[in-house]
């Protein structure tokens, strides 16, 4: 008989309590679920541990900015600021509570929303609503760009005279005949034709008008006649003098490069050093982006790292030649300070675009970390750089440059933190093995960096540009070593040698490397399947892919693989996104109809190559705007055009009122500037509706058509204001131009779309 008090008797008679819990009345598999729940709880606690909160603050801050840009109408700036201040105060008071991480992230989200609202209120200015065919302008030239066929400059308007004055414009961007752009800082008088900022070509496409709004530009257009330089009635201020100084420096560098290099070599060399890349020819520019080398043309983290790295190691090597300095002083920190100054100069010289700013801030944080004996390449470094950029320029969040730049950097930092340690030689390996591993490591590092950066930027390239680069790793492996070792160092040495007159040899060396880069780009772009076209998809797949990239990069436990699941969902979502059956331009002059062959067929009364090119790219269509097959299946006469949908229904573009009666009985959709009768059976898309809603797309459903517009009813933002009273644009005529002036009017065939 077992004794109740003996531990051995009890152990032999009764099963352990744990066994009772798991077995008996407990459901089958309960232990497995409990173990999984315990693991999940442990992973979550690990992710919420000390030091893990900081990288998520810019994520929440950016989410707040995204919510701001998704709003239908402009929020009240002071209300958003007060709300953010209250939430930040609450988070501070809860710093010793368990809810502190959640409170901080909510406060960061509100702060991002308020920052964007305050920035919009701070830069508020007039935006042209309707075209002005002739306007007299006086003002200061702030910037000047050289393009392939025309030049372009931004005019800070001091005086504006028009027969029908609209909103006062602060700045306008004007195109001129090549070689006739006035100097930066000059005060000029001219006549121009002004157009409203370019709206998205279709719902969901990129909004160029938003970029122009935050740049302070209220209209674009081109000069008519001559440009006269006058004595300024007022001072242009320090900012204008600074802009003129930097523009003069860029022009001087370009002039010195021009004496040695020409064509695309000169344009690319200038782009790498000054950031001016508009003079690169279209074939070479396309080849660079198709091959995956397009990132070389935009000054970003790579360029800033090369500049800072070359200066850092050069200064450190020179200082190391003096033994007294090496022993007595921290030459490593001195070298980091010199590299920081060089990076700052490069930032100013290149025009300080968003990608360059992000790169500079990232590089600056790394160099400062070296100066204060901290670890340099970390997620905290990236988080600080992101917060600086988003705080100063919240509009950068919706720009492809910011998205692709930070996605690539996040991937590379993750690679450094997680994958790189395994590529380094072990201390006990032989000298031969270490040398072999060093060479293999360098190749592996370059291949992995190209692969990771390419994969991280793929969702954004597919969303904004509707293409991917299948051979990007191959092109980067072939070209980037030459760019890193030859092109960029030669360019920096050329800048240093310019004051002494010995820069020519360095431009020639730079040209040899650029020749190789162009050769690689054209070779890769010509490979079968090099152009990976992706049809347009909505913001949903992009957000899912972004969430997946962030989870993969920032999480440290197995929870990070949830990011891979989000990316898979994003890919499937993007590939199954429905395409529109009818596309209508904002002016109603171009209509795309999807035919029975699944491709777009165009009805158009005006030639708009930029629009058609954008539509075809968004449809993953390889045809060019001039392809004859675009008009197949379209019947046109003086009264209008007709095209057929896959289900047999007709779409009519009506030009004359006498055609309306017949089309109302036979067509499913009518696009017209004429007044249709109330009893018209067709769906009528009128000119007034297009003026209010801009470009529109229609998708066929079983119950009719689903309509989506760039500016739906109720949406009214400062850069895309709703039109209440649509009237015909004015038709005033310019007075004769003084024949003694040089005519700056660009040829119509040379006008390039505002990008």
For each residue, the residues with C-beta under 8 A, 3 or more apart:
1:
2: 6 9 10 12 13
3: 6 9
4: 9 10
5:
6: 2 3 9 10
7: 10 11
8: 11 12
9: 2 3 4 6 12 13
10: 2 4 6 7 13 14
11: 7 8 14 16
12: 2 8 9
13: 2 9 10
14: 10 11
15: 19 20 23
16: 11 19 20
17: 20 21
18: 21 22
19: 15 16 22 23
20: 15 16 17 23 24
21: 17 18 24 26
22: 18 19 26 30 31
23: 15 19 20 26
24: 20 21
25:
26: 21 22 23 30 31
27: 30
28:
29: 32 33
30: 22 26 27 33 34
31: 22 26 34 35
32: 29 35 36
33: 29 30 36 37
34: 30 31 37 38
35: 31 32 38 39
36: 32 33 39 40
37: 33 34 40 41
38: 34 35 41 42
39: 35 36 42 43
40: 36 37 43 44 559
41: 37 38 44 45
42: 38 39 45 46
43: 39 40 46 47 557 558 559
44: 40 41 47 48 559
45: 41 42 48 49
46: 42 43 49 556 557
47: 43 44 52 555 556 557 559
48: 44 45 52 53 101
49: 45 46 52
50:
51: 54
52: 47 48 49 55 56 556
53: 48 56 57 101 104
54: 51 57 379 380 383
55: 52 58 59 379 380 382 383 554
56: 52 53 59 60 105 554
57: 53 54 60 61 104 105 108 383 387
58: 55 61 62 108 383 386 387 390
59: 55 56 62 63 550 554
60: 56 57 63 64 104 105 106 108 109 112
61: 57 58 64 65 108 109 111 112 115 386 387 390 391
62: 58 59 65 66 112 386 390 397
63: 59 60 66 67 109 112
64: 60 61 67 68 108 109 110 111 112 113 114 115 116
65: 61 62 68 69 112 113 115 116 390 394 397
66: 62 63 69 70 397 398
67: 63 64 70 71 109 112 113
68: 64 65 71 75 112 113 116 117 394
69: 65 66 116 397 398
70: 66 67
71: 67 68 74 75 717
72: 714 715 716
73: 714 715 716 717
74: 71 117 120 716 717 718
75: 68 71 79 80 113 117
76: 79 80 117
77: 80 81 114 117 118 120 121
78: 81 82
79: 75 76 82 83
80: 75 76 77 83 84 110 113 114 117 118
81: 77 78 84 85 114 117 118
82: 78 79 85 86
83: 79 80 86 87 110 114
84: 80 81 87 88 107 110 111 113 114 115
85: 81 82 88 89
86: 82 83 89 90
87: 83 84 90 91 103 106 107 110 111
88: 84 85 91 92 107 110 111
89: 85 86 92 93
90: 86 87 93 94 103 107
91: 87 88 94 95 100 103 104 106 107
92: 88 89 95
93: 89 90
94: 90 91 97 99 100 103
95: 91 92 100
96: 100
97: 94 100 103
98:
99: 94 102 103
100: 91 94 95 96 97 103 104
101: 48 53 104 105
102: 99 105 106
103: 87 90 91 94 97 99 100 106 107
104: 53 57 60 91 100 101 107 108
105: 56 57 60 101 102 108 109
106: 60 87 91 102 103 109 110
107: 84 87 88 90 91 103 104 110 111
108: 57 58 60 61 64 104 105 111 112
109: 60 61 63 64 67 105 106 112 113
110: 64 80 83 84 87 88 106 107 113 114
111: 61 64 84 87 88 107 108 114 115
112: 60 61 62 63 64 65 67 68 108 109 115 116 390 394
113: 64 65 67 68 75 80 84 109 110 116 117
114: 64 77 80 81 83 84 110 111 117 118
115: 61 64 65 84 111 112 118 119 390 391 394
116: 64 65 68 69 112 113 119 120 394 395
117: 68 74 75 76 77 80 81 113 114 120 121
118: 77 80 81 114 115 121 122
119: 115 116 122 123 214 393 394 395
120: 74 77 116 117 123 124 214 718
121: 77 117 118 124
122: 118 119
123: 119 120 213 214 216
124: 120 121 718
125: 169 170 171 213 216 218
126: 166 167 168 169 170 218
127: 167 196 197 209 213 218 219 718 719 721
128: 131 132 166 167 169 194 195 196 197 218 219
129: 166 167 196 721 723
130: 166 196 727 729 730
131: 128 193 194 195 196 729 730
132: 128 135 162 164 166 193 194 219 221 729 730
133: 193 729 730 731 732 733 734
134: 162 163 191 192 193 224 732 733 734
135: 132 160 161 162 191 192 193 194
136: 159 160 161 162 189 190 191
137: 155 157 159 160 161 172 189 190 191 192
138: 157 158 159 160 187 188 189 230
139: 155 156 157 158 159 187 188
140: 155 156 158 185 186 187 188 232 236 240
141: 144 153 154 155 156 181 182 183 184 185 186 187 188
142: 153 154 155 156 171 184 240 243
143: 153 154 184 243 247
144: 141 151 152 153 154 181 182 183 184 247
145: 151 152 153 181 276 278
146: 151 178 181 276 278 279
147: 150 151 152 178 278 279 752
148: 278 279 280 281 282 752
149: 178 746 750 752
150: 147 175 176 177 178 746 750 751 752
151: 144 145 146 147 175 176 177 178 179 180 181
152: 144 145 147 173 174 175 176 181 278
153: 141 142 143 144 145 173 174 176 181 182 184
154: 141 142 143 144 171 172 173 174 215 217
155: 137 139 140 141 142 171 172 173 174 188 190
156: 139 140 141 142 170 171 236 240
157: 137 138 139 160 168 169 170 171 172
158: 138 139 140 187 233 234
159: 136 137 138 139
160: 135 136 137 138 157 165 168 169
161: 135 136 137 165
162: 132 134 135 136 165 166 730 732
163: 134 730 732
164: 132 730 732
165: 160 161 162
166: 126 128 129 130 132 162
167: 126 127 128 129 218
168: 126 157 160
169: 125 126 128 157 160 172 194 218 219
170: 125 126 156 157 216 218
171: 125 142 154 155 156 157 215 216 217 218
172: 137 154 155 157 169 192 194 217 218 219 220 221
173: 152 153 154 155 212 217 219 220 221 754
174: 152 153 154 155 190 192 220 221 222 223
175: 150 151 152 220 221 222 223 746 751 752
176: 150 151 152 153 180 181 222 223 227 744 745 746
177: 150 151 180 743 744 745 746 747 750
178: 146 147 149 150 151 746 750
179: 151
180: 151 176 177 223 227 742 743 744
181: 141 144 145 146 151 152 153 176 744
182: 141 144 153 186 188 227 229
183: 141 144 186 244 247
184: 141 142 143 144 153 243 244 247 248
185: 140 141 236 240 241 243 244 247
186: 140 141 182 183 229
187: 138 139 140 141 158 229 230 231 232 233 236
188: 138 139 140 141 155 182 227 228 229 230
189: 136 137 138 227 228 230
190: 136 137 155 174 223 224 225 226 227 228 744
191: 134 135 136 137 223 224 225 734 735 737
192: 134 135 137 172 174 221 222 223 224
193: 131 132 133 134 135 221 222 224
194: 128 131 132 135 169 172 219 220 221
195: 128 131 198 219 220 221
196: 127 128 129 130 131 199 209 219
197: 127 128 208 209 212 213 217 218 219 220 719 754
198: 195 208 209 220 753 754
199: 196 207 208 209 586 694 695 710 711 720
200: 203 204 205 206 207 208 694 695 710
201: 205 585 610 611 614 615 618 695
202: 205 536 580 583 614 615 618 695 697 710
203: 200 695 696 697 708 709 710
204: 200 536 538 539
205: 200 201 202 536 614 618
206: 200 400 464
207: 199 200 210 211 398 719 720
208: 197 198 199 200 211 212 754 755
209: 127 196 197 198 199 212 213 719 720
210: 207 213 214 395 398 719 720
211: 207 208 214 215 395 399
212: 173 197 208 209 215 217 218 220 719 754
213: 123 125 127 197 209 210 216 217 218 718 719
214: 119 120 123 210 211 393 395 719
215: 154 171 211 212
216: 123 125 170 171 213
217: 154 171 172 173 197 212 213 220
218: 125 126 127 128 167 169 170 171 172 197 212 213
219: 127 128 132 169 172 173 194 195 196 197
220: 172 173 174 175 194 195 197 198 212 217 754
221: 132 172 173 174 175 192 193 194 195
222: 174 175 176 192 193 745 746 751
223: 174 175 176 180 190 191 192 227 744 745 746
224: 134 190 191 192 193 734 737 745
225: 190 191 734 737 738 741 743 744 745
226: 190 737 738 740 741 742 743 744
227: 176 180 182 188 189 190 223 741 742 744
228: 188 189 190 738 741
229: 182 186 187 188
230: 138 187 188 189
231: 187
232: 140 187 235 236
233: 158 187
234: 158
235: 232
236: 140 156 185 187 232 239 240 241
237: 240 241
238: 241 242
239: 236 242 243
240: 140 142 156 185 236 237 243 244
241: 185 236 237 238 244 245
242: 238 239 245 246
243: 142 143 184 185 239 240 246 247
244: 183 184 185 240 241 247 248
245: 241 242 248 249
246: 242 243 249 250 348 349 351
247: 143 144 183 184 185 243 244 250 251
248: 184 244 245 251 252
249: 245 246 252 253 349
250: 246 247 253 254 270 274 276 349
251: 247 248 254 255
252: 248 249 255 256 498
253: 249 250 256 257 270 273 274 349 495 498
254: 250 251 257 258 266 270 274 276
255: 251 252 258 259
256: 252 253 259 260 494 498 503 504 507
257: 253 254 260 261 266 269 270 273 494 507
258: 254 255 261 262 266
259: 255 256 504 507
260: 256 257 504 507 508 511
261: 257 258 265 266 269 507 508 510 511 514
262: 258 265 266
263: 266 267 281
264: 267 268 280 281 284 514 518
265: 261 262 268 269 511 514 515 518
266: 254 257 258 261 262 263 269 270 279
267: 263 264 270 271 277 279 280 281
268: 264 265 271 272 277 280 284 297 514 517 518
269: 257 261 265 266 272 273 491 507 510 511 514
270: 250 253 254 257 266 267 273 274 276 277 279
271: 267 268 274 275 276 277 279 280 297 299
272: 268 269 296 297 299 303 487 488 491
273: 253 257 269 270 349 350 491 495
274: 250 253 254 270 271 349 350 351
275: 271 299 349 350 351 353 356
276: 145 146 250 254 270 271 279 351
277: 267 268 270 271 280 297 298
278: 145 146 147 148 152
279: 146 147 148 266 267 270 271 276
280: 148 264 267 268 271 277 284 285 288 297
281: 148 263 264 267 284 285
282: 148 285 286
283: 286 287
284: 264 268 280 281 287 288 518 521 522
285: 280 281 282 288 289 294 297
286: 282 283 289 290 525
287: 283 284 290 291 518 521 522 524 525
288: 280 284 285 291 293 294 296 297 518 521
289: 285 286 292 293 294 465 467 469
290: 286 287 467 469 521 524 525 530 531
291: 287 288 294 469 471 472 475 520 521 522 524 525 530
292: 289 295 450 454 469 471 472 473 475 476 524
293: 288 289 296 297 475 476 479 517 520 521 524
294: 285 288 289 291 297 298
295: 292 298 300 302 404 408
296: 272 288 293 302 479 480 483 517
297: 268 271 272 277 280 285 288 293 294
298: 277 294 295 353 355 401
299: 271 272 275 303 304 346 350 353 355 356 359
300: 295 303 304 355 356 358 359 401 405
301: 304 305 355 358 359 362 363 405 408 409
302: 295 296 305 306 359
303: 272 299 300 306 307 346 359 488
304: 299 300 301 307 308 343 346 347 356 359 360 362 363
305: 301 302 308 309 359 363
306: 302 303 309 310 484 488 489
307: 303 304 310 311 339 342 343 346 488 492
308: 304 305 311 312 339 340 342 343 363 367
309: 305 306 312 313 339
310: 306 307 313 314 488 489 492
311: 307 308 314 315 335 338 339 342 343 492
312: 308 309 315 316 335 336 338 339 367
313: 309 310 316 317 335
314: 310 311 317 318
315: 311 312 318 319 334 335 338 339
316: 312 313 319 320 331 332 335
317: 313 314 320 321
318: 314 315 321
319: 315 316 322 325 326 331 334 335
320: 316 317 325 326 331
321: 317 318
322: 319 325 326
323: 326 327
324: 327 328
325: 319 320 322 328 329 331
326: 319 320 322 323 329 331
327: 323 324
328: 324 325
329: 325 326 334
330: 333 334
331: 316 319 320 325 326 334 335
332: 316 335 336 370
333: 330 336 337 370 371
334: 315 319 329 330 331 337 338
335: 311 312 313 315 316 319 331 332 338 339
336: 312 332 333 339 340 367 368 370 371
337: 333 334 340 341 367 371
338: 311 312 315 334 335 341 342
339: 307 308 309 311 312 315 335 336 342 343 363 367
340: 308 336 337 343 344 363 364 367 368
341: 337 338 344 345
342: 307 308 311 338 339 345 346
343: 304 307 308 311 339 340 346 347 360 363 364 367
344: 340 341 347 348 360 364
345: 341 342 348 349
346: 299 303 304 307 342 343 349 350 360
347: 304 343 344 350 352 356 357 360
348: 246 344 345 352
349: 246 249 250 253 273 274 275 345 346
350: 273 274 275 299 346 347 353 356
351: 246 274 275 276 356
352: 347 348 356 357 360
353: 275 298 299 350 356 357 401
354: 357 358 389 393 396 399 401 402 405
355: 298 299 300 301 358 359 401 402 405
356: 275 299 300 304 347 350 351 352 353 359 360
357: 347 352 353 354 360 361 389 392 393
358: 300 301 354 355 361 362 385 386 389 396 402 405 406 409
359: 299 300 301 302 303 304 305 355 356 362 363 405
360: 304 343 344 346 347 352 356 357 363 364
361: 357 358 364 365 384 385 388 389
362: 301 304 358 359 365 366 381 382 385 409
363: 301 304 305 308 339 340 343 359 360 366 367
364: 340 343 344 360 361 367 368
365: 361 362 368 369 381 384 385
366: 362 363 369 370 376 377 381
367: 308 312 336 337 339 340 343 363 364 370 371 376
368: 336 340 364 365 371 372
369: 365 366 372 374 375 376 381
370: 332 333 336 366 367 373 374 376
371: 333 336 337 367 368
372: 368 369
373: 370
374: 369 370
375: 369 378
376: 366 367 369 370 381
377: 366 381 413 416 417
378: 375 381 382 413 417
379: 54 55 382 383 413 417 553 554
380: 54 55 383 384
381: 362 365 366 369 376 377 378 384 385 413
382: 55 362 378 379 385 386 406 409 410 413
383: 54 55 57 58 379 380 386 387
384: 361 365 380 381 387 388
385: 358 361 362 365 381 382 388 389
386: 58 61 62 358 382 383 389 390 406
387: 57 58 61 383 384 390 391
388: 361 384 385 391 392
389: 354 357 358 361 385 386 392 393 396 402
390: 58 61 62 65 112 115 386 387 393 394 396 397
391: 61 115 387 388 394
392: 357 388 389
393: 119 214 354 357 389 390 396
394: 65 68 112 115 116 119 390 391 397
395: 116 119 210 211 214 398 399
396: 354 358 389 390 393 399 401 402
397: 62 65 66 69 390 394 402 403
398: 66 69 207 210 395 402 403
399: 211 354 395 396 402 403
400: 206 403 404 460 461 464 465
401: 298 300 353 354 355 396 404 405
402: 354 355 358 389 396 397 398 399 405 406
403: 397 398 399 400 406 407 460 546
404: 295 400 401 407 408 457 460 461
405: 300 301 354 355 358 359 401 402 408 409
406: 358 382 386 402 403 409 410
407: 403 404 410 411 456 457 459 460 546 549
408: 295 301 404 405 411 412 452 453 456 457
409: 301 358 362 382 405 406 412 413
410: 382 406 407 413 414 456 549 550 553 554
411: 407 408 414 415 452 453 455 456 549 553
412: 408 409 415 416 449 452 453
413: 377 378 379 381 382 409 410 416 417 553
414: 410 411 417 418 419 452 552 553
415: 411 412 418 419 420 448 449 452
416: 377 412 413 419 420
417: 377 378 379 413 414 420
418: 414 415
419: 414 415 416 422 423 448
420: 415 416 417 423 424 445
421: 424
422: 419
423: 419 420 441 444 445
424: 420 421 437 441
425: 429 433 434 437 438 441
426: 429
427:
428:
429: 425 426 433 434 437
430: 433 434
431: 434 435
432: 435 436
433: 425 429 430 436 437
434: 425 429 430 431 437 438
435: 431 432 438 439
436: 432 433 439 440
437: 424 425 429 433 434 440 441
438: 425 434 435 441 442
439: 435 436 442 443
440: 436 437 443 444
441: 423 424 425 437 438 444 445
442: 438 439 445 446
443: 439 440 446 447 477
444: 423 440 441 447 448
445: 420 423 441 442 448 449
446: 442 443 449 450 476 477 480 481
447: 443 444 450 451 473 477
448: 415 419 444 445 451 452
449: 412 415 445 446 452 453
450: 292 446 447 453 454 472 473 476 477 480
451: 447 448 454 455 473
452: 408 411 412 414 415 448 449 455 456
453: 408 411 412 449 450 456 457
454: 292 450 451 457 458 469 472 473 476
455: 411 451 452 458
456: 407 408 410 411 452 453 549
457: 404 407 408 453 454 460 461
458: 454 455 461 462 468
459: 407 462 463 541 542 545 546 549 570 574
460: 400 403 404 407 457 463 464 542
461: 400 404 457 458 464 465 467 468 469
462: 458 459 465 466 467 468 534 537 574
463: 459 460 466 536 537 539 541 542
464: 206 400 460 461
465: 289 400 461 462 617
466: 462 463 533 534 535 536 617 618 620
467: 289 290 461 462 531 532 533 534 617
468: 458 461 462 532 534
469: 289 290 291 292 454 461 472 475 530 532
470: 529 530 532
471: 291 292 474 475 524 527 530
472: 291 292 450 454 469 475 476
473: 292 447 450 451 454 476 477
474: 471 477 478 524
475: 291 292 293 469 471 472 478 479 520 521 524
476: 292 293 446 450 454 472 473 479 480
477: 443 446 447 450 473 474 480 481
478: 474 475 520 524
479: 293 296 475 476 482 483 516 517 520 521
480: 296 446 450 476 477 483 484
481: 446 477 484 485
482: 479 485 486 487 513 516 517
483: 296 479 480 486 487 488 513 517
484: 306 480 481 487 488
485: 481 482 489
486: 482 483 489 490 509 510 512 513
487: 272 482 483 484 490 491 510 513 514 517
488: 272 303 306 307 310 483 484 491 492
489: 306 310 485 486 492 493
490: 486 487 493 494 506 507 509 510 513
491: 269 272 273 487 488 494 495 506 510
492: 307 310 311 488 489 495 496
493: 489 490 496 497 506
494: 256 257 490 491 497 498 503 506 507 510
495: 253 273 491 492 498 503
496: 492 493
497: 493 494 500 501 502 503 506
498: 252 253 256 494 495 501 503
499:
500: 497 503
501: 497 498
502: 497 505 506
503: 256 494 495 497 498 500 506 507
504: 256 259 260 507 508
505: 502 508 509
506: 490 491 493 494 497 502 503 509 510
507: 256 257 259 260 261 269 490 494 503 504 510 511
508: 260 261 504 505 511 512
509: 486 490 505 506 512 513
510: 261 269 486 487 490 491 494 506 507 513 514
511: 260 261 265 269 507 508 514 515
512: 486 508 509 515 516
513: 482 483 486 487 490 509 510 516 517
514: 261 264 265 268 269 487 510 511 517 518
515: 265 511 512 518 519
516: 479 482 512 513 519 520
517: 268 293 296 479 482 483 487 513 514 520 521
518: 264 265 268 284 287 288 514 515 521 522
519: 515 516 522 523
520: 291 293 475 478 479 516 517 523 524
521: 284 287 288 290 291 293 475 479 517 518 524 525
522: 284 287 291 518 519 525 526
523: 519 520 526 527
524: 287 290 291 292 293 471 474 475 478 520 521 527 530
525: 286 287 290 291 521 522 530 531
526: 522 523 530
527: 471 523 524 530
528:
529: 470 532
530: 290 291 469 470 471 524 525 526 527
531: 290 467 525 622
532: 467 468 469 470 529
533: 466 467 617 620 621 622
534: 462 466 467 468 537 574 620
535: 466 577 579 618 619 620
536: 202 204 205 463 466 577 579 618 619
537: 462 463 534 540 541 542 573 574 575 577
538: 204 541 542 577
539: 204 463 542 543
540: 537 543 544 573
541: 459 463 537 538 544 545 570 571 573 574 577
542: 459 460 463 537 538 539 545 546 570
543: 539 540 546 547
544: 540 541 547 548 566 567 569 570 573
545: 459 541 542 548 549 566 567 570 571 574
546: 403 407 459 542 543 549 550
547: 543 544 550 551 563 566
548: 544 545 551 552 563 564 565 566 567 569 570
549: 407 410 411 456 459 545 546 552 553 563 567
550: 59 410 546 547 553 554 563
551: 547 548 554 555 559 560 562 563 566
552: 414 548 549 555 560 561 563 564 567
553: 379 410 411 413 414 549 550 563
554: 55 56 59 379 410 550 551 560
555: 47 551 552 559 560 562 563
556: 46 47 52 560
557: 43 46 47 560
558: 43 561
559: 40 43 44 47 551 555 562
560: 551 552 554 555 556 557 563
561: 552 558 564 565
562: 551 555 559 565 566
563: 547 548 549 550 551 552 553 555 560 566 567
564: 548 552 561 567 568
565: 548 561 562 568 569
566: 544 545 547 548 551 562 563 569 570
567: 544 545 548 549 552 563 564 570 571
568: 564 565 571 572
569: 544 548 565 566 572 573
570: 459 541 542 544 545 548 566 567 573 574
571: 541 545 567 568 574 575
572: 568 569 575 576
573: 537 540 541 544 569 570 576 577
574: 459 462 534 537 541 545 570 571 577
575: 537 571 572
576: 572 573
577: 535 536 537 538 541 573 574
578: 699
579: 535 536 594 619
580: 202 583 594 697 698 699 708
581: 593 594 645 646 698 699 700 705
582: 591 592 593 594 645 651 669 697 698 705
583: 202 580 591 592 600 615 695 696 697
584: 588 590 591 592 671 685 690 695 696 697 698
585: 201 588 589 590 591 608 611 690 695
586: 199 690 691 694 695 710
587: 590 606 690
588: 584 585 591 653 671 672 673 685 687 690
589: 585 604 605 606 608
590: 584 585 587 602 603 604 605 606 608 611 612
591: 582 583 584 585 588 602 603 604 641 643 651 653 671
592: 582 583 584 600 601 602 603 615
593: 581 582 600 601 602 603 634 643 644 645 651
594: 579 580 581 582 598 599 600 601 645 646
595: 598 599 600 601 632 633 643 644 645 646
596: 644 646
597:
598: 594 595 646
599: 594 595 619 621 623 629
600: 583 592 593 594 595 615 616 619 621 630
601: 592 593 594 595 630 631 632 633 634 643
602: 590 591 592 593 612 630 631 634
603: 590 591 592 593 634 636 641 642 643 651 653
604: 589 590 591 607 608 612
605: 589 590 641 653 655
606: 587 589 590
607: 604
608: 585 589 590 604 611 612
609: 612 613 625 626 753
610: 201 613 614 753
611: 201 585 590 608 614 615
612: 590 602 604 608 609 615 616 625 630
613: 609 610 616 617 624 625
614: 201 202 205 610 611 617 618
615: 201 202 583 592 600 611 612 618 619
616: 600 612 613 619 621 622 623 624 625
617: 465 466 467 533 613 614 620 621
618: 201 202 205 466 535 536 614 615
619: 535 536 579 599 600 615 616
620: 466 533 534 535 617
621: 533 599 600 616 617
622: 531 533 616
623: 599 616 627 629 630
624: 613 616 627
625: 609 612 613 616 630
626: 609
627: 623 624 630
628: 631 632
629: 599 623 632
630: 600 601 602 612 623 625 627
631: 601 602 628 634
632: 595 601 628 629
633: 595 601 643 644
634: 593 601 602 603 631 641 642 643
635: 641 642 643
636: 603 640 641 642
637: 640 641
638: 655 656
639: 654 655 656 658 659
640: 636 637 652 653 654 655 656 659 663 672
641: 591 603 605 634 635 636 637 652 653
642: 603 634 635 636 650 651 652 653 663 667
643: 591 593 595 601 603 633 634 635 650 651
644: 593 595 596 633 648 649 650 651
645: 581 582 593 594 595 648 649 650 651 668 700
646: 581 594 595 596 598
647: 700
648: 644 645
649: 644 645 667 668 669 700
650: 642 643 644 645 663 666 667 668 669
651: 582 591 593 603 642 643 644 645 667 668 669 670 671
652: 640 641 642 659 663 666 667 669 670 671 672 682
653: 588 591 603 605 640 641 642 671 672
654: 639 640 657 659 660 663 670 671 672 674
655: 605 638 639 640 659 672
656: 638 639 640 659 674
657: 654 660 674 675
658: 639 661
659: 639 640 652 654 655 656 662 663
660: 654 657 663 664 670 672 674 676 677 680
661: 658 664 665 677
662: 659 665 666
663: 640 642 650 652 654 659 660 666 667 670 682
664: 660 661 667 670 676 677 679 680 681 682
665: 661 662 681
666: 650 652 662 663
667: 642 649 650 651 652 663 664 670 682
668: 645 649 650 651 682 683 705
669: 582 649 650 651 652 682 683 684 685 698 705
670: 651 652 654 660 663 664 667 676 680 682 683 684 685
671: 584 588 591 651 652 653 654 685
672: 588 640 652 653 654 655 660 676 684 685 686 687
673: 588 686 687
674: 654 656 657 660
675: 657 686
676: 660 664 670 672 680 682 684 686
677: 660 661 664 680
678:
679: 664
680: 660 664 670 676 677 684
681: 664 665
682: 652 663 664 667 668 669 670 676
683: 668 669 670 698 704 705
684: 669 670 672 676 680
685: 584 588 669 670 671 672 689 690 696
686: 672 673 675 676 689 690
687: 588 672 673 690 691 726
688: 691 692 726
689: 685 686 692 693 696
690: 584 585 586 587 588 685 686 687 693 694 695 696
691: 586 687 688 694 723 726
692: 688 689 711 713 722 723 724 726
693: 689 690 696 709 710 711 712 713
694: 199 200 586 690 691 709 710 711 720
695: 199 200 201 202 203 583 584 585 586 690 709 710
696: 203 583 584 685 689 690 693 707 708 709 710
697: 202 203 580 582 583 584 707 708 709
698: 580 581 582 584 669 683 705 706 707 708
699: 578 580 581 705 706 708
700: 581 645 647 649 704 705
701: 704 705 706
702:
703:
704: 683 700 701
705: 581 582 668 669 683 698 699 700 701
706: 698 699 701
707: 696 697 698
708: 203 580 696 697 698 699 712
709: 203 693 694 695 696 697 712
710: 199 200 202 203 586 693 694 695 696 720
711: 199 692 693 694 715 720 722
712: 693 708 709 715
713: 692 693
714: 72 73
715: 72 73 711 712 720 722
716: 72 73 74 720 721 722
717: 71 73 74 720 721
718: 74 120 124 127 213 721
719: 127 197 207 209 210 212 213 214
720: 199 207 209 210 694 710 711 715 716 717
721: 127 129 716 717 718
722: 692 711 715 716
723: 129 691 692 726
724: 692
725:
726: 687 688 691 692 723
727: 130
728: 731
729: 130 131 132 133
730: 130 131 132 133 162 163 164
731: 133 728
732: 133 134 162 163 164
733: 133 134
734: 133 134 191 224 225 737
735: 191
736:
737: 191 224 225 226 734 741 743
738: 225 226 228 741
739:
740: 226
741: 225 226 227 228 737 738
742: 180 226 227
743: 177 180 225 226 737
744: 176 177 180 181 190 223 225 226 227
745: 176 177 222 223 224 225
746: 149 150 175 176 177 178 222 223 750 751
747: 177 750 751
748: 751
749:
750: 149 150 177 178 746 747
751: 150 175 222 746 747 748
752: 147 148 149 150 175 755
753: 198 609 610
754: 173 197 198 208 212 220
755: 208 752
